[in-house]
Amino acid sequence: MQPALPAASGRMPRPSEPAPGRALVLASFDSFLKAAKPIGEALAAAGWQVDTRLVRVRARQLSRRQLTALGYPAPPPAATLAETIAAPDLIDYDVIVLGLDGRRTRAVLGGLRRLPLAARKARPLTIALYPGIVFRHQVHGLANRFGADLILFNSPADHAHYEATCAALGVAADRGVCFGSTVIRADDRSRPAPVWPPRIILYAEQPDVPASRIERLYLVDRLIAYARAHPERTVIIKPRHAPGETTLRPTIHHLAGIVSRAERRGLKPANLRLVYEPIENLLDTTDLCLTVSSTVALQAAARGIPFAILGDFGICEDYGTNFFIDSGCLTTFDALQADDKAALRPHWLERHVLAAEANIPALVDTIAQWRDAQRQGGRACAWPPDPFAAMGESFNRYQAADGARATGLPLRATCRISPLWARKLRKLVREPRRFFADMAMNWHVRLAAACRRAGARQSALTQRNSCPSVNQTVKTVT
């Protein structure tokens, strides 16, 4: 019988000291690792053995600077998604924290579900989370994570959407927890209170928001104009990552290149700076946070720092500005020039901003209770129901058979191009830099594997040549 999971009422069980166990934190990019790391740290502090593994997606996925900023002096072991799922020890962990995007979360959960549980006494508790704001594809993201034992939601609004979706599908909403965001820190009263008009303005950049070159040129031009109009103020531009680094969505037109060109032409004012310090350190001295739709806005709101959402590029799902419609903080550069202060609406703050810090100890206790209850039962618990996966089973079998049963023709005979190559062509057209980066990474992995095999063969050959044969040994003794 499956141990009861915490009710998704927005409250966690009372924390207590758990017994030691084994935990695995899986992550891909820096934002996912940053979101999952606090849970791993809390488990380690409670005496658990915590392993961290990276799911390799593309070349230069995490730079040394990114890892150092996250507190990893040495990079954690990395493997491809297929290698991660095929790892023989994956099912031996007591808990697996999935700090991955929706598609890869679904792949890991599917790989675990295919493993037989009949002869096992225990299986891992799976925990899925979101790294930041969910402003589009909300149902799709939920469907990809629905197979997990626990789904951690970042805010009451996200949890309410989960409950509404479960009610519409007629399934129990007992696996979702209104947990809060692990990247949001509660208000720190020790920091200086923000002043208005602001003296230090921080712009938090996003990799692909805005996306086009002309939009990013406009953005830098308006920040330069603002800095010139207010020479007594400091304008800080914080890019999402440094040039040469990457995230889940790579940057095409990096702001560093645009700012450096403006500086070479003598257009960059002295009070405008571009920095790569951790965002938490920059928020400690910020009076106004500017962004289009970054999670940094929620971090600023949790600390009591005024923030403004730039609506110059429109209100749309692609740019995430729809998430802030009811916040009262939508503005434009023209309003900023006039020092018009946006008024944050308390009801929006209550529904969308929640720090997970207070709930982490209780989550550790819940994990230990679930594991202990499973061990006392003496058999592995069944996997939780996943209605989204059940709906697609028929098509998945059809696709795996590689045949069109209605026509009697194989799939390749009815299509001019395979789905795999269609996805590759779409990526080449829409994201050419990401396409070639992924291709280079794949060739790098293949070349490294070939070099390892060649080195192993050469080592074996050298060892065999260095060992004397039986006849040579006999002659030497004679």
ROTI-670467 format. One line per 5 residues: number of its first residue (from 0); their letters; for each residue x, y, z of N, C-alpha, C. Coordinates in steps of 0.05 Angstrom, whole numbers. Layout:
NUM> A> X/Y/Z/X/Y/Z/X/Y/Z ~ ...
***
This chain:
0> MQPAL> 17/-24/0/0/0/0/18/25/0 ~ 11/43/-17/28/67/-21/26/86/3 ~ 48/95/15/47/114/37/34/140/28 ~ 19/151/47/5/176/40/24/199/35 ~ 19/214/15/35/238/9/21/262/21
5> PAASG> 36/284/25/24/307/38/2/319/21 ~ -19/327/35/-42/339/21/-33/365/9 ~ -44/371/-16/-36/395/-30/-53/419/-21 ~ -52/426/4/-68/447/15/-52/473/19 ~ -26/472/10/-9/495/14/6/494/40
10> RMPRP> 1/474/57/16/471/82/31/445/82 ~ 55/446/94/72/422/96/70/411/124 ~ 76/384/127/76/372/154/97/385/172 ~ 93/381/197/112/392/217/139/379/214 ~ 161/394/213/187/382/209/197/367/233
15> SEPAP> 213/346/227/227/331/248/253/321/236 ~ 269/308/252/295/299/244/293/273/229 ~ 299/271/203/296/246/188/321/228/191 ~ 317/203/185/339/184/185/355/188/159 ~ 381/180/159/397/183/135/387/166/112
20> GRALV> 393/175/88/385/160/64/402/170/41 ~ 395/160/16/410/167/-8/392/184/-26 ~ 403/206/-35/387/225/-52/404/232/-76 ~ 390/236/-98/402/244/-123/389/269/-134 ~ 406/289/-140/396/314/-152/405/314/-181
25> LASFD> 385/314/-199/391/316/-228/385/344/-237 ~ 403/356/-253/399/383/-263/412/385/-291 ~ 404/405/-306/415/408/-332/430/435/-334 ~ 416/458/-333/428/484/-336/430/498/-309 ~ 443/521/-308/449/534/-283/424/541/-267
30> SFLKA> 402/550/-281/378/558/-267/365/533/-253 ~ 366/510/-267/354/486/-255/371/476/-232 ~ 397/478/-235/415/469/-213/412/488/-189 ~ 408/513/-194/404/533/-172/378/528/-158 ~ 357/519/-172/332/514/-160/332/488/-143
35> AKPIG> 346/468/-153/346/442/-139/366/440/-117 ~ 387/456/-118/409/454/-99/400/458/-70 ~ 383/477/-63/375/481/-35/363/456/-23 ~ 348/440/-39/336/416/-28/358/395/-22 ~ 377/393/-41/399/375/-36/415/383/-11
40> EALAA> 420/409/-8/435/418/15/420/412/41 ~ 394/415/41/378/410/65/379/380/72 ~ 378/363/52/380/334/56/408/327/67 ~ 429/339/56/456/334/65/460/343/94 ~ 448/366/101/450/376/129/435/357/148
45> AGWQV> 415/342/138/401/323/155/414/296/156 ~ 438/293/144/453/268/145/450/250/121 ~ 436/259/100/432/243/76/457/244/59 ~ 462/222/45/483/222/24/471/233/-2 ~ 480/256/-10/469/269/-33/489/269/-56
50> DTRLV> 480/259/-79/496/260/-104/483/279/-123 ~ 500/294/-137/490/313/-158/501/304/-185 ~ 484/302/-204/492/295/-232/480/314/-251 ~ 495/320/-272/486/338/-293/477/322/-317 ~ 455/330/-329/446/317/-354/457/334/-376
55> RVRAR> 475/323/-392/489/338/-413/470/342/-436 ~ 467/367/-444/448/374/-466/463/385/-490 ~ 482/403/-485/497/415/-507/525/422/-498 ~ 542/431/-517/569/438/-511/570/463/-493 ~ 590/464/-475/594/487/-457/568/493/-442
60> QLSRR> 556/472/-432/530/475/-419/532/491/-393 ~ 553/486/-377/558/501/-353/588/508/-352 ~ 593/534/-352/621/543/-351/632/540/-322 ~ 658/543/-319/670/542/-293/660/566/-276 ~ 656/589/-289/646/612/-274/618/607/-263
65> QLTAL> 600/595/-279/573/589/-270/573/569/-247 ~ 590/548/-249/592/529/-228/603/540/-202 ~ 623/558/-205/634/570/-181/614/588/-168 ~ 598/603/-183/578/620/-172/556/604/-157 ~ 552/579/-166/532/562/-153/544/546/-129
70> GYPAP> 570/550/-125/583/536/-102/595/509/-109 ~ 602/504/-134/614/479/-142/642/484/-152 ~ 662/479/-135/690/484/-144/698/465/-166 ~ 687/441/-166/692/421/-187/665/413/-200 ~ 665/410/-226/639/403/-239/629/376/-231
75> PPAAT> 603/373/-225/591/347/-219/593/328/-243 ~ 592/302/-239/592/284/-262/569/289/-281 ~ 574/287/-307/554/292/-327/551/268/-346 ~ 527/265/-355/520/244/-374/497/253/-392 ~ 494/240/-415/471/247/-432/445/237/-419
80> LAETI> 423/246/-430/397/238/-419/394/207/-421 ~ 402/195/-443/399/166/-446/417/152/-426 ~ 441/161/-422/459/149/-403/449/152/-375 ~ 437/175/-368/426/179/-342/403/160/-336 ~ 385/156/-356/362/138/-352/372/109/-350
85> AAPDL> 393/102/-365/402/75/-365/421/68/-341 ~ 427/88/-325/446/82/-302/434/61/-284 ~ 449/40/-278/437/18/-262/430/25/-233 ~ 443/46/-223/438/54/-195/416/75/-192 ~ 403/82/-214/384/104/-213/360/96/-194
90> IDYDV> 351/72/-195/328/64/-180/335/57/-151 ~ 361/57/-144/370/50/-117/369/73/-98 ~ 365/97/-108/364/121/-90/337/121/-76 ~ 337/134/-53/312/138/-37/296/161/-48 ~ 309/181/-59/294/204/-70/310/215/-93
95> IVLGL> 296/224/-114/308/236/-138/295/263/-142 ~ 310/284/-140/301/312/-145/306/318/-174 ~ 285/323/-189/287/328/-218/288/357/-224 ~ 312/369/-225/316/396/-232/320/398/-262 ~ 300/391/-278/302/389/-307/278/403/-319
100> DGRRT> 280/409/-345/257/420/-360/236/398/-363 ~ 213/405/-372/190/387/-373/196/362/-390 ~ 207/365/-414/211/342/-432/230/322/-419 ~ 252/332/-407/271/313/-396/261/301/-369 ~ 245/317/-355/232/305/-331/215/282/-339
105> RAVLG> 199/285/-359/181/264/-369/197/240/-378 ~ 220/244/-391/237/222/-400/248/206/-377 ~ 258/219/-356/269/205/-333/246/190/-319 ~ 223/202/-315/201/189/-302/192/164/-318 ~ 192/167/-345/184/144/-362/204/122/-360
110> GLRRL> 230/129/-358/251/108/-356/248/93/-329 ~ 242/108/-308/239/95/-282/214/77/-282 ~ 193/85/-294/168/69/-295/171/44/-310 ~ 190/43/-329/194/18/-345/209/-3/-329 ~ 221/4/-307/236/-15/-291/217/-32/-274
115> PLAAR> 222/-58/-273/204/-76/-257/206/-71/-227 ~ 184/-70/-213/183/-65/-185/175/-89/-169 ~ 167/-111/-182/155/-134/-168/175/-145/-147 ~ 200/-147/-154/219/-160/-136/234/-140/-118 ~ 226/-115/-119/240/-94/-104/226/-88/-78
120> KARPL> 241/-81/-57/230/-73/-32/225/-43/-29 ~ 237/-28/-47/234/1/-46/240/13/-74 ~ 230/37/-78/236/52/-102/240/81/-94 ~ 252/97/-111/257/125/-103/232/142/-104 ~ 230/161/-86/210/182/-87/219/203/-107
125> TIALY> 202/209/-126/209/228/-147/196/255/-141 ~ 213/276/-144/203/304/-138/209/321/-163 ~ 189/333/-174/192/351/-196/188/380/-187 ~ 203/398/-199/200/426/-192/202/444/-217 ~ 197/470/-213/199/490/-234/221/509/-226
130> PGIVF> 238/517/-245/260/535/-238/252/564/-236 ~ 230/572/-248/224/601/-249/195/605/-255 ~ 189/628/-268/162/636/-275/151/618/-296 ~ 126/610/-293/112/594/-313/91/612/-326 ~ 99/623/-349/81/643/-362/70/633/-389
135> RHQVH> 78/609/-397/66/598/-421/69/567/-420 ~ 54/553/-436/55/524/-437/51/512/-409 ~ 32/524/-394/29/516/-366/18/487/-364 ~ -1/480/-381/-12/453/-380/8/433/-390 ~ 23/441/-411/43/423/-422/65/417/-401
140> GLANR> 74/438/-387/94/434/-366/83/416/-344 ~ 58/420/-336/46/403/-315/44/374/-325 ~ 36/370/-350/33/343/-361/60/328/-360 ~ 81/342/-366/108/329/-366/117/322/-338 ~ 107/335/-317/115/330/-290/94/314/-274
145> FGADL> 72/307/-286/50/295/-271/56/267/-261 ~ 76/254/-273/82/227/-264/100/226/-239 ~ 108/249/-228/124/250/-204/107/245/-179 ~ 120/236/-158/106/232/-132/99/258/-119 ~ 116/278/-121/112/305/-110/118/325/-132
150> ILFNS> 100/344/-135/105/367/-154/105/392/-137 ~ 128/406/-137/131/430/-121/124/455/-138 ~ 104/470/-129/95/493/-143/107/518/-130 ~ 113/538/-146/127/562/-136/109/583/-123 ~ 83/581/-127/65/602/-116/37/590/-113
155> PADHA> 20/604/-97/-8/596/-94/-23/596/-121 ~ -16/614/-139/-29/616/-165/-23/591/-181 ~ 2/582/-182/9/557/-196/-4/533/-184 ~ -6/532/-158/-18/509/-145/-48/509/-150 ~ -61/533/-151/-89/534/-157/-95/524/-185
160> HYEAT> -77/530/-204/-80/521/-231/-78/490/-232 ~ -60/479/-216/-57/450/-214/-83/437/-204 ~ -94/449/-183/-119/438/-172/-142/439/-192 ~ -144/461/-207/-165/464/-227/-161/444/-249 ~ -137/439/-257/-132/419/-279/-139/391/-269
165> CAALG> -132/384/-244/-139/358/-234/-169/355/-232 ~ -183/376/-223/-212/375/-221/-225/371/-249 ~ -214/384/-269/-224/380/-296/-220/352/-307 ~ -198/340/-299/-192/313/-308/-204/291/-290 ~ -215/299/-267/-227/280/-249/-207/263/-234
170> VAADR> -183/274/-229/-163/259/-214/-157/274/-188 ~ -145/259/-169/-140/271/-143/-116/291/-145 ~ -119/313/-131/-98/334/-130/-82/331/-104 ~ -72/307/-99/-58/302/-73/-28/300/-75 ~ -17/306/-99/12/305/-102/25/332/-107
175> GVCFG> 9/352/-109/19/379/-113/22/394/-87 ~ 44/408/-83/50/422/-58/55/451/-65 ~ 42/469/-51/48/498/-54/73/503/-37 ~ 95/500/-50/121/499/-36/135/526/-36 ~ 134/541/-57/149/566/-60/173/562/-77
180> STVIR> 185/584/-86/208/583/-103/234/582/-86 ~ 252/564/-93/277/561/-78/297/584/-84 ~ 292/598/-106/310/620/-113/302/647/-101 ~ 279/647/-88/269/672/-76/277/672/-47 ~ 289/694/-38/296/697/-10/278/717/3
185> ADDRS> 269/711/27/251/728/41/264/755/47 ~ 247/775/53/256/802/58/278/803/79 ~ 300/815/71/323/818/89/323/847/100 ~ 315/850/125/312/876/137/339/889/142 ~ 361/874/140/387/886/146/397/903/123
190> RPAPV> 386/899/99/395/915/76/384/943/77 ~ 398/963/65/387/990/65/361/992/51 ~ 343/1008/61/317/1010/49/319/1024/22 ~ 304/1015/1/306/1028/-25/296/1057/-23 ~ 307/1074/-39/300/1103/-39/287/1109/-66
195> WPPRI> 271/1131/-66/258/1141/-90/260/1171/-91 ~ 270/1183/-113/278/1170/-138/302/1152/-134 ~ 303/1131/-150/324/1110/-145/352/1121/-152 ~ 371/1111/-136/399/1118/-142/414/1096/-157 ~ 406/1071/-153/418/1048/-167/395/1033/-180
200> ILYAE> 397/1031/-207/377/1017/-223/390/993/-235 ~ 377/970/-231/388/944/-241/369/934/-263 ~ 381/929/-286/366/916/-308/374/886/-309 ~ 355/868/-305/360/839/-306/353/829/-334 ~ 373/821/-349/369/812/-376/360/783/-378
205> QPDVP> 348/775/-399/340/748/-405/352/739/-431 ~ 357/713/-435/371/704/-459/357/711/-485 ~ 330/707/-486/316/710/-511/292/729/-508 ~ 292/746/-488/270/765/-484/283/792/-478 ~ 279/812/-496/268/809/-523/287/793/-542
210> ASRIE> 277/784/-564/292/765/-580/307/778/-604 ~ 294/797/-618/305/807/-643/328/827/-637 ~ 344/831/-657/367/850/-655/357/878/-651 ~ 337/886/-666/327/914/-665/315/919/-637 ~ 302/900/-625/291/903/-598/313/907/-577
215> RLYLV> 335/892/-581/357/894/-562/372/920/-566 ~ 374/929/-590/387/955/-595/370/977/-582 ~ 344/975/-585/326/994/-572/330/994/-542 ~ 332/970/-530/334/967/-502/360/981/-492 ~ 382/976/-505/408/988/-496/407/1019/-501
220> DRLIA> 395/1028/-523/393/1056/-529/377/1071/-507 ~ 355/1059/-498/339/1072/-478/353/1072/-451 ~ 367/1050/-444/382/1050/-419/405/1071/-420 ~ 418/1074/-443/438/1095/-445/426/1122/-443 ~ 403/1126/-455/389/1152/-453/381/1158/-424
225> YARAH> 372/1138/-410/364/1141/-382/388/1149/-365 ~ 411/1135/-370/435/1141/-354/445/1169/-360 ~ 443/1178/-385/451/1205/-392/433/1226/-379 ~ 407/1220/-378/388/1239/-367/390/1241/-337 ~ 402/1221/-324/405/1221/-295/434/1214/-288
230> PERTV> 453/1232/-292/481/1225/-288/487/1219/-258 ~ 470/1228/-240/475/1222/-211/467/1194/-203 ~ 455/1179/-222/446/1152/-216/464/1131/-230 ~ 464/1107/-219/480/1086/-231/461/1065/-243 ~ 466/1059/-269/449/1040/-283/467/1015/-288
235> IIKPR> 458/993/-278/473/967/-279/457/948/-298 ~ 471/938/-318/460/917/-335/472/890/-326 ~ 455/872/-319/463/845/-311/454/825/-332 ~ 472/817/-351/465/797/-370/459/770/-357 ~ 443/754/-370/436/728/-358/460/710/-356
240> HAPGE> 478/712/-375/503/697/-374/525/712/-390 ~ 550/705/-386/572/718/-400/573/707/-428 ~ 586/723/-446/590/713/-474/605/686/-474 ~ 596/668/-491/608/641/-492/594/621/-474 ~ 578/630/-454/563/612/-437/535/608/-449
245> TTLRP> 519/591/-437/493/585/-447/474/578/-425 ~ 448/577/-432/427/568/-414/408/551/-430 ~ 385/546/-418/365/529/-433/358/542/-460 ~ 355/569/-460/350/584/-484/374/602/-490 ~ 391/595/-509/415/610/-513/410/639/-524
250> TIHHL> 428/657/-516/426/685/-525/437/687/-553 ~ 423/701/-570/432/705/-598/446/732/-601 ~ 434/753/-591/445/780/-592/453/788/-564 ~ 477/782/-556/485/787/-528/488/817/-524 ~ 479/827/-500/480/855/-494/509/865/-491
255> AGIVS> 527/847/-484/555/855/-481/566/866/-507 ~ 560/853/-529/570/863/-555/558/890/-562 ~ 532/894/-556/519/920/-563/531/942/-545 ~ 535/936/-520/546/957/-502/574/963/-509 ~ 590/943/-516/618/948/-523/620/965/-548
260> RAERR> 603/961/-567/603/977/-592/596/1006/-585 ~ 576/1009/-567/569/1036/-559/592/1050/-544 ~ 608/1035/-529/631/1046/-515/653/1054/-534 ~ 658/1037/-554/678/1044/-574/672/1069/-589 ~ 646/1075/-593/638/1099/-607/634/1123/-588
265> GLKPA> 641/1119/-563/639/1141/-544/611/1148/-536 ~ 592/1129/-538/564/1134/-532/557/1123/-504 ~ 573/1107/-491/567/1096/-465/574/1115/-443 ~ 555/1123/-427/561/1142/-405/576/1127/-382 ~ 589/1142/-365/605/1130/-344/588/1117/-323
270> NLRLV> 564/1126/-319/547/1115/-298/530/1091/-307 ~ 537/1079/-331/524/1055/-340/545/1033/-339 ~ 539/1011/-325/558/989/-322/545/963/-329 ~ 562/945/-339/553/917/-346/569/898/-328 ~ 555/883/-311/568/866/-291/557/838/-293
275> YEPIE> 573/819/-282/565/791/-281/565/780/-253 ~ 563/797/-233/561/787/-205/535/772/-201 ~ 534/755/-180/509/741/-174/487/761/-168 ~ 463/754/-178/441/773/-176/433/779/-148 ~ 437/760/-129/431/764/-101/448/787/-89
280> NLLDT> 473/788/-97/491/809/-87/482/836/-98 ~ 474/837/-124/467/862/-136/441/873/-124 ~ 422/855/-117/397/864/-106/400/876/-78 ~ 422/870/-65/426/881/-38/429/911/-37 ~ 437/923/-60/440/952/-61/423/965/-82
285> TDLCL> 404/950/-93/387/961/-115/363/976/-104 ~ 357/999/-117/333/1015/-110/310/1010/-129 ~ 316/1001/-154/295/995/-173/305/973/-192 ~ 289/953/-195/296/930/-212/279/932/-237 ~ 292/932/-260/279/932/-286/282/905/-300
290> TVSST> 262/896/-314/264/872/-329/239/871/-348 ~ 240/852/-366/217/847/-383/199/826/-370 ~ 210/804/-361/194/783/-348/212/764/-332 ~ 235/772/-323/253/754/-308/243/747/-280 ~ 251/724/-271/245/716/-243/257/735/-223
295> VALQA> 277/750/-231/289/770/-214/269/789/-203 ~ 248/795/-219/227/813/-209/214/802/-184 ~ 209/776/-183/197/763/-159/217/763/-136 ~ 243/759/-142/263/761/-121/263/789/-109 ~ 262/809/-126/261/837/-116/236/842/-99
300> AARGI> 213/833/-109/188/837/-95/189/825/-67 ~ 201/800/-65/202/787/-39/219/802/-19 ~ 238/818/-29/256/834/-11/246/862/-7 ~ 223/868/-18/212/895/-15/225/916/-33 ~ 238/907/-55/251/925/-74/231/932/-96
305> PFAIL> 226/957/-103/209/963/-125/219/951/-151 ~ 201/941/-168/209/931/-194/189/941/-215 ~ 198/942/-239/182/952/-262/185/933/-285 ~ 163/926/-298/162/908/-321/159/925/-346 ~ 179/923/-363/179/939/-388/160/928/-408
310> GDFGI> 140/944/-415/120/936/-434/124/948/-462 ~ 148/959/-467/153/971/-493/152/951/-516 ~ 155/926/-511/155/905/-532/128/891/-533 ~ 108/901/-519/81/890/-520/76/871/-497 ~ 50/864/-494/42/846/-473/35/819/-487
315> CEDYG> 51/799/-483/46/774/-498/58/751/-482 ~ 49/727/-489/58/703/-475/87/696/-483 ~ 95/702/-507/123/696/-516/143/710/-499 ~ 137/734/-490/156/750/-474/150/749/-444 ~ 128/735/-437/122/732/-408/110/756/-394
320> TNFFI> 105/777/-409/94/801/-395/65/797/-387 ~ 52/777/-399/24/771/-391/23/762/-361 ~ 45/752/-351/46/743/-323/42/766/-304 ~ 50/790/-312/50/813/-294/28/833/-300 ~ 7/825/-315/-14/843/-322/-27/855/-298
325> DSGCL> -33/839/-278/-48/848/-254/-29/857/-232 ~ -3/859/-237/15/867/-216/15/896/-209 ~ 7/913/-229/8/941/-225/35/953/-231 ~ 54/937/-241/82/945/-245/90/947/-275 ~ 70/944/-293/76/948/-321/82/977/-326
330> TTFDA> 103/983/-341/112/1010/-347/126/1011/-374 ~ 135/1035/-381/150/1039/-405/174/1056/-399 ~ 193/1058/-418/216/1075/-414/209/1104/-412 ~ 188/1112/-426/179/1140/-424/170/1147/-395 ~ 155/1128/-383/146/1132/-355/170/1132/-336
335> LQADD> 190/1115/-341/214/1115/-324/229/1141/-326 ~ 231/1152/-349/245/1178/-352/231/1199/-335 ~ 205/1197/-332/190/1217/-317/189/1210/-287 ~ 203/1189/-279/203/1179/-251/175/1172/-241 ~ 158/1161/-258/132/1151/-249/137/1124/-235
340> KAALR> 129/1122/-210/133/1098/-195/109/1080/-197 ~ 115/1054/-204/93/1034/-206/85/1026/-178 ~ 60/1020/-174/49/1012/-148/42/982/-149 ~ 58/967/-134/53/938/-133/28/932/-117 ~ 11/915/-129/-15/908/-117/-11/885/-97
345> PHWLE> -19/888/-73/-14/867/-52/-26/840/-59 ~ -50/839/-71/-62/813/-76/-47/798/-97 ~ -35/812/-117/-18/798/-137/7/787/-123 ~ 19/803/-106/43/794/-91/38/769/-75 ~ 15/768/-62/8/746/-45/3/720/-62
350> RHVLA> -7/723/-86/-13/700/-102/11/689/-118 ~ 31/706/-123/52/698/-142/80/698/-130 ~ 84/708/-106/110/709/-94/110/694/-68 ~ 126/673/-67/128/656/-43/156/644/-41 ~ 169/649/-19/196/638/-14/193/610/-2
355> AEANI> 210/591/-11/208/563/-3/225/558/22 ~ 239/578/31/259/573/53/246/561/78 ~ 222/570/85/209/560/109/198/532/106 ~ 193/523/81/181/497/76/202/475/70 ~ 227/482/67/247/462/60/251/442/82
360> PALVD> 253/450/108/256/430/129/233/410/130 ~ 209/420/126/185/402/127/185/383/103 ~ 196/392/80/198/374/57/217/351/63 ~ 240/358/76/259/337/83/246/317/102 ~ 230/326/120/216/308/138/196/290/123
365> TIAQW> 182/302/104/162/287/88/176/265/72 ~ 200/271/61/215/252/45/223/228/63 ~ 232/234/87/241/213/106/217/196/114 ~ 194/208/120/170/193/127/161/175/105 ~ 162/185/81/153/168/58/172/144/55
370> RDAQR> 198/149/57/217/127/54/214/106/77 ~ 211/116/102/208/97/124/182/81/121 ~ 160/93/113/135/79/109/137/58/88 ~ 152/64/67/156/44/45/173/20/55 ~ 193/26/70/210/4/80/195/-13/100
375> QGGRA> 178/-2/116/162/-18/135/142/-35/120 ~ 133/-26/97/115/-43/81/128/-66/69 ~ 154/-65/65/169/-88/54/167/-92/25 ~ 156/-73/10/154/-76/-19/153/-48/-32 ~ 161/-47/-57/162/-21/-71/133/-11/-76
380> CAWPP> 129/14/-72/103/26/-78/98/27/-108 ~ 73/26/-115/66/30/-144/70/59/-152 ~ 76/63/-177/80/90/-187/53/104/-187 ~ 52/130/-183/27/145/-182/14/146/-210 ~ -12/148/-211/-25/149/-238/-18/174/-253
385> DPFAA> -16/172/-279/-9/194/-297/-29/195/-320 ~ -52/209/-317/-72/209/-339/-61/221/-365 ~ -42/239/-363/-32/250/-388/-17/229/-404 ~ -1/213/-390/14/192/-404/-5/170/-414 ~ -26/164/-399/-45/144/-407/-59/151/-433
390> MGESF> -65/177/-436/-78/186/-460/-61/182/-485 ~ -35/183/-482/-18/181/-506/-7/154/-511 ~ -15/133/-495/-4/107/-498/-9/95/-525 ~ -33/98/-535/-40/86/-561/-23/97/-584 ~ -20/124/-584/-3/136/-605/26/128/-602
395> NRYQA> 36/126/-577/63/118/-573/69/90/-583 ~ 50/72/-579/53/44/-590/52/45/-620 ~ 35/62/-631/33/64/-660/59/75/-672 ~ 70/95/-658/95/107/-668/118/87/-665 ~ 118/72/-642/140/53/-638/139/31/-659
400> ADGAR> 115/24/-668/113/2/-688/123/11/-715 ~ 126/37/-719/136/48/-745/120/39/-768 ~ 94/38/-765/77/30/-787/50/42/-786 ~ 38/48/-808/11/59/-810/-8/36/-814 ~ -22/28/-793/-39/4/-795/-63/9/-813
405> ATGLP> -73/34/-814/-96/39/-831/-90/35/-860 ~ -66/43/-869/-59/41/-897/-43/16/-903 ~ -32/3/-882/-16/-20/-886/12/-14/-896 ~ 18/12/-897/45/20/-907/62/28/-883 ~ 88/24/-885/106/32/-864/106/63/-862
410> LRATC> 114/72/-838/113/101/-833/131/116/-853 ~ 154/105/-859/172/119/-877/162/121/-906 ~ 143/102/-913/132/103/-940/110/124/-942 ~ 98/131/-919/76/151/-920/85/179/-914 ~ 111/182/-906/121/208/-900/147/213/-916
415> RISPL> 150/237/-926/174/243/-941/198/248/-923 ~ 193/254/-898/215/260/-880/208/249/-853 ~ 227/238/-839/222/226/-813/218/248/-792 ~ 203/242/-771/199/263/-750/225/273/-738 ~ 245/255/-736/270/264/-724/283/285/-741
420> WARKL> 284/280/-767/297/300/-785/279/325/-787 ~ 253/322/-784/236/346/-784/242/364/-761 ~ 246/351/-737/253/367/-713/280/381/-717 ~ 299/366/-729/326/378/-734/324/402/-753 ~ 308/399/-774/306/421/-793/292/445/-780
425> RKLVR> 272/440/-763/259/462/-750/278/477/-732 ~ 295/462/-718/315/474/-700/335/490/-716 ~ 343/479/-740/362/493/-757/351/520/-766 ~ 325/521/-773/313/545/-783/308/565/-760 ~ 298/556/-738/290/574/-716/313/581/-698
430> EPRRF> 331/562/-692/353/567/-673/379/556/-685 ~ 389/570/-705/413/559/-719/437/557/-701 ~ 441/576/-683/464/575/-665/462/551/-646 ~ 439/546/-636/435/523/-618/438/497/-633 ~ 429/497/-659/431/473/-675/460/465/-679
435> FADMA> 477/485/-687/505/479/-692/520/473/-666 ~ 512/486/-643/524/480/-618/519/451/-609 ~ 493/443/-613/487/415/-606/501/395/-624 ~ 503/402/-650/517/385/-668/547/382/-661 ~ 559/405/-653/587/404/-645/591/388/-620
440> MNWHV> 571/390/-601/573/374/-576/571/345/-582 ~ 552/337/-600/549/309/-607/574/297/-619 ~ 586/313/-637/611/303/-650/634/302/-630 ~ 634/322/-611/654/321/-590/652/296/-573 ~ 627/289/-566/623/265/-550/631/240/-565
445> RLAAA> 624/239/-591/632/216/-607/662/214/-610 ~ 675/237/-614/704/237/-618/718/229/-592 ~ 708/239/-569/720/232/-544/717/202/-538 ~ 694/191/-545/690/162/-541/708/146/-558 ~ 712/155/-584/730/141/-602/759/142/-592
450> CRRAG> 766/165/-581/794/168/-570/798/150/-546 ~ 777/148/-529/780/130/-506/783/101/-515 ~ 767/93/-535/769/65/-545/797/60/-557 ~ 806/80/-573/833/77/-585/855/76/-564 ~ 852/93/-543/872/92/-522/872/66/-507
455> ARQSA> 847/55/-502/846/29/-489/858/7/-505 ~ 853/7/-532/866/-13/-549/896/-10/-549 ~ 906/15/-550/935/19/-551/947/11/-524 ~ 934/16/-502/944/8/-476/945/-22/-474 ~ 924/-36/-483/924/-65/-482/946/-77/-500
460> LTQRN> 951/-65/-524/971/-74/-542/999/-70/-530 ~ 1003/-47/-517/1029/-41/-505/1034/-60/-482 ~ 1014/-66/-466/1017/-84/-443/1023/-113/-453 ~ 1010/-121/-475/1015/-148/-486/1043/-150/-497 ~ 1053/-129/-510/1080/-129/-521/1101/-128/-500
465> SCPSV> 1095/-115/-477/1115/-113/-456/1117/-138/-439 ~ 1097/-157/-440/1098/-181/-425/1113/-203/-441 ~ 1134/-216/-431/1148/-236/-446/1131/-261/-449 ~ 1135/-274/-472/1120/-299/-477/1131/-322/-460 ~ 1117/-344/-461/1126/-368/-445/1153/-378/-456
470> NQTVK> 1156/-379/-483/1181/-388/-494/1204/-370/-486 ~ 1199/-343/-487/1221/-325/-479/1228/-328/-450 ~ 1208/-334/-433/1214/-338/-405/1230/-363/-400 ~ 1224/-385/-415/1238/-410/-412/1267/-407/-420 ~ 1271/-392/-443/1298/-388/-453/1314/-372/-434
475> TVT> 1301/-352/-422/1315/-335/-402/1324/-351/-378 ~ 1306/-368/-368/1313/-385/-345/1335/-404/-352 ~ 1334/-416/-376/1355/-435/-385/1382/-421/-387
***
